[in-house]
Amino acid sequence: MKIIIVSGMAIGRSGVGQFLEAFQGDERFQLICRKDRKSLRNLVAKKRYLNIVLEIMARLFNDLCFYFKLRTIKKNVVIIVHPQTLGYSNFRFITENNVSYLYLLDSWYFCIRSYNYVERNKECLKCIECPTSNRLNMIARTECRSFPTLLSRTKYLAYSRYVKEAIEAEDLRLLYQNDSQKLLASRFFSANKGSVVGMPAVKNVGAAPYVSLELEDFDFVYHGTKEAAKGIYYFLSVAALMPEKSFFVPVERSSIFEGDNTNYKKFDSLSNVTFCDCTWESGLADVVKRAGLVINPTLWSAPVEGALIKSMLINDNVATIASGYSFSTEIPKNAIVELPNCEKAAAQKLRSLAGNWKLDKEAKDKWISKFMSKNNIDSIFESVWSDLHVR
């Protein structure tokens, strides 16, 4: 049996891209996804007009090929990743013509913007915690825009209705990253036979070579992207409140403060923050390893966070922000530093601890070992295989 993995996203540096990459080369899976795209914004900035035309033509051709590949998938076992990137008609076609599973990579079904977060470092639970009978009305009234694919509210609501109907009719089954995500889904679906399969995007980071950026050791290191929901501005807010400490952000300074985001312009001139655009392979791993405390301040109800796990694998001192439906709630309390959502309170806590995080390394190592043994592509294959034999 070969399982087809379908996604409208591409293999790449993003969390989704790394997730899809994990299935490459495994004969048990066939990967059908979009081709990676060059940034039109960068091409415009560099005035490469011929390249812009070629990129647009390549996108059109690749999207057409992707569409025809999707329409040839019939009578197969399929796992869908990021259904909103497929297009509604393609999503329905696949689920109606195959044995289909939906891997919940984000909170898209529960929140139109995928990250249930609003500006100014606030987790938003309006749609997640509203009664199921009121949910569609709540979404219809919200001003939030869909992400990562821009959909109208009408199309999003059509998607939502169909997903719910398909799951409750057992035509579509869910695959969860963690128990908190399954608990969240139980609020919305009256019938659900989904399985918790983990998230196999974390590679054997201990075996990877560390590239040194030849920088100093930092008191606090941010491990995440420039997305506000990931906590970048929360981290910078804490840095502004602790000028005596050194902070590191693995993102280019200009990309964080570009545009008209005047709320955060004040952080551009912080003298105690070092900005450096780097990936895990090109220097971030070394900075994380030597950090006094690594902070992964996710501000939404995140399922498994690859960045958080990678941080814990090579540094015993890691912090995050707890949230009601987040994966971080499943980590033992004595294995991680929990920071409050309020930046001022977080700065006060960090000062009071003064480097004495009082974490239990043995508890952390035991939990990490158990996590890594369960979160791999084997768990996904075995779960689907078992489910097929009981249908």
C-alpha positions as CSV (number, residue, x, y, z in Angstrom):
1,M,0.0,0.0,0.0
2,K,1.2,3.5,-0.9
3,I,-0.2,6.5,0.8
4,I,-0.5,9.7,-1.3
5,I,0.4,13.0,0.6
6,V,-1.4,15.9,-1.1
7,S,-0.8,19.6,-0.4
8,G,-1.0,22.9,-2.2
9,M,2.2,24.0,-0.3
10,A,5.7,23.3,-1.4
11,I,8.8,21.6,0.1
12,G,11.0,24.3,1.6
13,R,12.3,26.0,4.7
14,S,8.9,26.7,6.2
15,G,7.3,24.4,8.8
16,V,5.0,22.9,6.2
17,G,7.8,22.6,3.8
18,Q,9.9,20.6,6.2
19,F,6.9,18.5,7.1
20,L,6.4,17.5,3.5
21,E,10.1,16.9,3.0
22,A,10.0,14.2,5.7
23,F,8.1,11.9,3.3
24,Q,10.5,12.2,0.5
25,G,12.4,9.1,-0.3
26,D,10.1,6.8,1.7
27,E,8.6,4.2,-0.7
28,R,5.4,3.9,1.5
29,F,4.4,7.5,0.4
30,Q,3.9,9.4,-2.8
31,L,4.1,13.2,-2.5
32,I,2.0,15.5,-4.7
33,C,2.5,19.2,-4.0
34,R,3.1,22.5,-5.6
35,K,6.6,23.6,-6.8
36,D,8.4,26.2,-4.7
37,R,8.0,29.8,-5.9
38,K,10.5,32.6,-6.2
39,S,9.5,35.8,-4.4
40,L,8.0,38.3,-6.9
41,R,8.6,41.1,-4.3
42,N,12.4,40.4,-4.4
43,L,12.5,40.2,-8.1
44,V,10.7,43.6,-8.4
45,A,13.0,45.1,-5.8
46,K,16.0,43.9,-7.9
47,K,14.3,45.1,-11.1
48,R,14.6,41.7,-12.8
49,Y,11.7,42.2,-15.1
50,L,12.4,39.3,-17.4
51,N,12.7,37.0,-14.4
52,I,9.3,38.3,-13.2
53,V,7.7,37.3,-16.5
54,L,9.3,33.9,-16.4
55,E,8.3,33.3,-12.8
56,I,4.7,34.2,-13.6
57,M,4.7,31.8,-16.6
58,A,6.3,29.1,-14.5
59,R,3.6,29.5,-11.8
60,L,0.8,29.2,-14.3
61,F,2.4,26.1,-15.9
62,N,3.1,24.4,-12.5
63,D,-0.4,25.2,-11.1
64,L,-1.9,23.6,-14.3
65,C,0.2,20.5,-13.9
66,F,-0.7,20.3,-10.2
67,Y,-4.4,20.6,-11.0
68,F,-4.3,17.7,-13.5
69,K,-2.3,15.5,-11.0
70,L,-5.0,16.1,-8.4
71,R,-7.7,15.1,-10.8
72,T,-6.0,11.7,-11.5
73,I,-6.1,10.7,-7.9
74,K,-8.9,8.1,-7.6
75,K,-9.4,5.0,-5.4
76,N,-6.3,5.7,-3.4
77,V,-5.5,6.3,0.2
78,V,-4.8,10.0,0.6
79,I,-3.6,12.3,3.4
80,I,-4.5,15.9,2.8
81,V,-2.3,18.7,4.2
82,H,-3.5,22.3,4.2
83,P,-6.8,21.7,2.4
84,Q,-7.4,25.4,1.8
85,T,-4.4,25.4,-0.6
86,L,-5.9,22.9,-2.9
87,G,-9.1,24.8,-3.8
88,Y,-12.6,23.8,-2.7
89,S,-13.5,21.8,-5.8
90,N,-10.2,19.9,-5.7
91,F,-10.6,19.1,-2.0
92,R,-14.1,17.7,-2.6
93,F,-13.0,15.7,-5.6
94,I,-10.2,14.0,-3.6
95,T,-12.4,13.2,-0.6
96,E,-15.3,11.9,-2.6
97,N,-13.1,9.6,-4.8
98,N,-10.6,8.3,-2.3
99,V,-10.1,7.0,1.2
100,S,-9.2,10.3,2.7
101,Y,-7.5,11.6,5.9
102,L,-7.0,15.2,6.9
103,Y,-3.8,15.9,8.8
104,L,-4.4,18.9,11.0
105,L,-1.2,20.9,10.5
106,D,-2.7,24.2,11.8
107,S,-5.9,25.5,13.3
108,W,-7.4,26.4,9.9
109,Y,-10.7,24.6,10.5
110,F,-11.2,26.2,13.9
111,C,-9.9,29.7,13.0
112,I,-10.2,31.4,9.6
113,R,-6.7,32.9,9.9
114,S,-5.2,29.6,11.0
115,Y,-3.3,31.3,13.8
116,N,-6.0,32.1,16.4
117,Y,-4.2,35.3,17.3
118,V,-4.9,39.1,17.1
119,E,-2.6,42.0,17.1
120,R,-0.8,43.2,20.3
121,N,0.2,39.7,21.4
122,K,-3.2,38.4,22.2
123,E,-4.4,34.8,21.7
124,C,-7.9,34.8,20.3
125,L,-10.4,32.0,21.3
126,K,-13.6,33.6,20.1
127,C,-14.3,31.2,17.3
128,I,-12.6,28.2,19.0
129,E,-14.6,28.5,22.2
130,C,-17.9,29.7,20.9
131,P,-20.8,27.1,20.9
132,T,-20.8,25.0,17.8
133,S,-24.3,26.3,16.8
134,N,-23.0,29.9,16.8
135,R,-19.7,29.2,15.1
136,L,-20.7,30.0,11.5
137,N,-22.3,33.2,12.5
138,M,-19.2,34.2,14.5
139,I,-17.0,33.6,11.5
140,A,-19.4,35.4,9.2
141,R,-19.1,38.5,11.4
142,T,-15.4,38.5,12.0
143,E,-13.0,40.8,10.2
144,C,-10.2,38.3,10.1
145,R,-8.8,37.2,6.7
146,S,-8.1,33.7,5.8
147,F,-4.4,32.4,5.9
148,P,-2.3,31.1,4.2
149,T,-4.6,31.1,1.2
150,L,-6.9,34.1,0.8
151,L,-10.5,32.9,0.7
152,S,-13.8,34.7,0.9
153,R,-15.8,34.1,4.0
154,T,-18.4,32.4,1.8
155,K,-15.9,30.0,0.4
156,Y,-14.4,29.4,3.9
157,L,-17.8,28.6,5.3
158,A,-18.6,26.2,2.5
159,Y,-15.3,24.5,3.2
160,S,-16.1,24.3,6.9
161,R,-19.6,22.9,6.3
162,Y,-18.3,20.2,4.0
163,V,-15.4,19.2,6.3
164,K,-17.8,18.8,9.2
165,E,-20.3,16.8,7.1
166,A,-17.6,14.6,5.7
167,I,-16.0,13.9,9.1
168,E,-19.3,13.1,10.8
169,A,-20.3,10.9,7.9
170,E,-16.9,9.1,8.3
171,D,-15.9,9.9,4.7
172,L,-13.0,11.9,6.0
173,R,-10.9,11.1,9.1
174,L,-8.6,13.3,11.1
175,L,-5.0,12.8,12.0
176,Y,-3.9,14.9,15.0
177,Q,-0.5,16.1,16.0
178,N,-1.2,15.9,19.7
179,D,-3.9,15.2,22.4
180,S,-4.7,18.9,22.8
181,Q,-5.6,19.2,19.2
182,K,-7.9,16.2,19.5
183,L,-9.5,17.7,22.5
184,L,-10.1,20.9,20.5
185,A,-11.6,19.0,17.6
186,S,-14.0,17.2,19.9
187,R,-15.7,20.6,20.4
188,F,-16.8,20.7,16.8
189,F,-17.4,17.1,15.5
190,S,-20.1,14.9,17.1
191,A,-18.5,11.8,15.5
192,N,-14.8,11.5,15.0
193,K,-12.5,8.5,14.7
194,G,-9.3,10.4,14.2
195,S,-5.9,9.3,15.6
196,V,-3.1,11.2,17.3
197,V,0.0,10.5,15.1
198,G,2.4,13.3,16.1
199,M,4.4,15.6,13.8
200,P,7.5,14.1,12.0
201,A,9.2,17.3,11.0
202,V,12.0,17.3,13.6
203,K,15.1,15.6,12.2
204,N,18.0,14.2,14.1
205,V,19.4,17.6,15.0
206,G,22.1,16.1,17.2
207,A,23.8,14.6,14.1
208,A,23.7,17.9,12.2
209,P,27.0,19.9,11.9
210,Y,26.7,23.3,13.6
211,V,27.9,26.3,11.6
212,S,29.2,29.0,13.9
213,L,28.3,32.6,13.3
214,E,31.2,33.7,15.6
215,L,28.9,35.8,17.7
216,E,28.9,36.2,21.5
217,D,26.7,34.1,23.8
218,F,23.3,35.7,24.3
219,D,21.2,35.8,27.4
220,F,18.0,35.2,25.4
221,V,17.5,33.8,22.0
222,Y,14.3,33.9,19.9
223,H,13.7,30.7,18.0
224,G,10.8,31.3,15.5
225,T,9.8,33.2,12.4
226,K,8.8,36.8,11.9
227,E,5.1,36.0,12.1
228,A,3.5,38.0,14.9
229,A,1.6,34.9,16.1
230,K,4.9,33.2,16.7
231,G,5.8,35.8,19.2
232,I,8.4,38.0,17.5
233,Y,7.0,41.2,18.9
234,Y,6.4,39.7,22.3
235,F,10.1,38.8,22.4
236,L,11.1,42.3,21.3
237,S,8.8,43.9,23.9
238,V,10.6,41.9,26.6
239,A,13.9,43.0,25.2
240,A,12.9,46.6,25.5
241,L,12.0,46.1,29.1
242,M,15.4,44.5,29.9
243,P,18.1,46.7,28.3
244,E,20.8,45.2,30.6
245,K,20.4,41.8,28.9
246,S,21.4,40.6,25.4
247,F,18.8,39.3,22.9
248,F,19.2,37.5,19.5
249,V,16.6,37.3,16.7
250,P,17.4,35.0,13.7
251,V,15.6,37.3,11.2
252,E,16.8,40.2,9.1
253,R,16.0,43.5,10.9
254,S,14.5,45.2,7.8
255,S,12.1,42.3,7.1
256,I,10.6,42.7,10.6
257,F,9.9,46.4,10.4
258,E,9.0,46.8,6.7
259,G,5.7,48.4,5.8
260,D,3.5,50.6,7.9
261,N,3.5,48.6,11.1
262,T,4.0,51.7,13.2
263,N,3.1,49.8,16.4
264,Y,6.5,48.1,16.4
265,K,8.8,50.7,14.8
266,K,10.1,51.6,18.3
267,F,11.8,48.2,18.5
268,D,13.9,48.9,15.4
269,S,16.5,50.8,17.4
270,L,17.0,48.5,20.4
271,S,20.7,48.4,21.1
272,N,20.6,45.1,23.1
273,V,19.1,43.1,20.2
274,T,21.2,41.4,17.5
275,F,19.4,40.6,14.3
276,C,20.9,38.1,11.9
277,D,19.1,36.3,9.1
278,C,20.0,32.6,9.6
279,T,18.5,29.1,9.4
280,W,19.1,26.2,11.8
281,E,21.8,24.9,9.4
282,S,23.5,28.2,8.8
283,G,24.2,29.3,12.4
284,L,21.0,29.3,14.5
285,A,21.6,25.9,16.0
286,D,24.9,27.1,17.4
287,V,23.4,30.3,18.8
288,V,20.5,28.3,20.4
289,K,22.9,25.8,21.9
290,R,24.9,28.5,23.6
291,A,22.0,30.6,24.8
292,G,21.3,31.4,28.4
293,L,17.6,30.8,27.7
294,V,15.9,29.9,24.4
295,I,12.4,31.5,24.1
296,N,9.7,30.1,21.8
297,P,6.8,32.4,22.7
298,T,4.1,31.1,20.5
299,L,0.9,33.1,21.0
300,W,-1.7,30.9,19.4
301,S,-3.1,27.4,20.2
302,A,-0.2,25.7,18.4
303,P,-0.1,22.0,17.9
304,V,3.5,20.5,17.8
305,E,6.1,23.2,17.4
306,G,9.2,21.9,15.6
307,A,11.2,24.9,16.8
308,L,10.4,24.3,20.4
309,I,11.4,20.6,20.2
310,K,14.6,21.4,18.4
311,S,15.5,24.0,21.1
312,M,14.9,21.4,23.8
313,L,17.0,18.8,22.1
314,I,20.2,20.9,22.3
315,N,19.6,23.3,25.2
316,D,18.3,22.4,28.7
317,N,16.9,25.9,29.3
318,V,13.8,26.7,27.1
319,A,10.8,28.9,27.7
320,T,7.4,29.2,26.1
321,I,3.9,30.7,26.8
322,A,1.2,28.3,27.9
323,S,-2.1,28.3,26.2
324,G,-5.3,26.3,26.7
325,Y,-5.1,24.2,23.6
326,S,-1.4,24.4,22.9
327,F,1.0,21.5,22.6
328,S,3.2,23.2,25.2
329,T,0.7,22.2,27.9
330,E,1.7,18.6,27.4
331,I,5.3,19.2,28.4
332,P,6.1,18.5,32.1
333,K,6.0,21.7,34.1
334,N,9.5,21.1,35.5
335,A,11.0,20.7,32.1
336,I,10.3,24.1,30.6
337,V,10.0,27.7,31.7
338,E,6.4,29.0,31.4
339,L,6.2,32.7,30.8
340,P,3.1,34.9,31.3
341,N,1.4,36.4,28.2
342,C,2.0,39.9,29.6
343,E,5.4,41.2,28.6
344,K,6.0,43.2,31.8
345,A,5.2,40.2,33.9
346,A,7.5,38.1,31.8
347,A,10.4,40.5,32.2
348,Q,9.8,40.5,36.0
349,K,9.8,36.7,36.1
350,L,13.0,36.5,34.0
351,R,14.7,39.0,36.3
352,S,13.6,37.2,39.5
353,L,14.9,33.9,38.2
354,A,18.2,35.6,37.1
355,G,19.4,32.5,35.2
356,N,18.4,30.0,37.8
357,W,15.7,28.3,35.8
358,K,15.4,25.3,38.2
359,L,14.5,22.9,35.4
360,D,14.7,19.1,35.7
361,K,17.1,17.9,33.0
362,E,16.3,14.3,33.6
363,A,12.5,14.9,33.3
364,K,13.1,16.9,30.1
365,D,15.4,14.3,28.5
366,K,12.9,11.5,29.4
367,W,10.0,13.4,27.8
368,I,11.9,14.4,24.7
369,S,13.1,10.8,24.2
370,K,9.5,9.6,24.4
371,F,8.3,12.3,22.1
372,M,10.9,11.6,19.4
373,S,10.1,7.9,19.5
374,K,6.4,8.5,18.7
375,N,6.7,11.5,16.3
376,N,7.9,10.1,13.0
377,I,6.4,9.1,9.7
378,D,6.1,5.5,10.9
379,S,3.4,6.5,13.4
380,I,1.4,8.1,10.5
381,F,1.8,5.1,8.3
382,E,0.9,2.6,11.0
383,S,-2.1,4.6,12.2
384,V,-3.6,4.8,8.6
385,W,-2.8,1.1,8.0
386,S,-4.5,0.1,11.2
387,D,-7.6,2.2,10.5
388,L,-8.0,0.8,7.0
389,H,-8.2,-2.7,8.5
390,V,-11.0,-1.9,10.9
391,R,-13.2,0.0,8.5
